[in-house]
């Protein structure tokens, strides 16, 4: 953690490790919340309501967060103001990071299992690297090519599990993959403009732009529910899922994530990628009674080993 953790007032290793663990738990349980939510609400309704609520919550997060030393750059951005060019950038970034990613994540879970979706989402660094190489942002080397090949083989094994399982479908896996690719596209495109914006401003305005894009969907879904009596008939677990996904998985987790970036390198923080599919799968088994097959474990292990091969510094 180097120089950052040596500064006065910096948290200890236990606090940092605990915060990383908390993010893993929040995002792992997000799979469970979404799976519960789609039992009572249409997937598009759950996803669009989550996006709208998260954007509303990001307003105070952005305004209050900019007053904190950790986000001093955001305060300078507020004083400078946002230009029309900035809004254009946030629009296409919000489309991929919020509209595509969060909508497809929720809709995909309507048709596939938590364990399948968790491995597919957990392979995010692979998709990001593939797109970066494809667009010429990064150079391909033997380690990257082998790692991506191994990871892809793991996804193929995982997809083959759909032929044996009644809990997953290839359609759900493909939709979840589309969401993960949306976020990977955001990461790659965001690299080109990252130097121009601080992380808090980018996250907040991406949520605002994404909410504007998703707003028509949210309105249509709200109208489709119908009368006030039908709204009152929606059980509390549905609203609890919406609240959890917006409050914790979006606003709180992102704020904690960027706080941790003060003390950890992005590559160090991304290590949670390995734990996320495992924790989410165990939660799916414990909370939802999902069944895990040996094909599922094999596919996940192969996919994650490809990711480890690329990111490890040794071997």
Secondary structure by P-SEA (a helix, b strand, c coil): ccccccccccccaaaaaaaaaaaaaaaaaaaaaaaaaaacccaaaaaaaaaaaaaaaaaaaaaaaaaccccaaaaaaaaacccaaaaaaaaaaaaaccaaaaaaaaaaaacccaaaaaaaaaaaaaaaaaaaaaaccccccaaaaaaaaaaaaaaaaaaacccccccccaaaaaaaaaaaaaaaaaaaaaaaccccccaaaaaaaaaaaaaaaaaaaaaaaaaaaccaaaaaaccaaaaaaaaaacccccaaaaaaaaaaccccccccccccccaaaaaaaaaaaacccccccaaaaaaaaaaaaaaaaaacccc
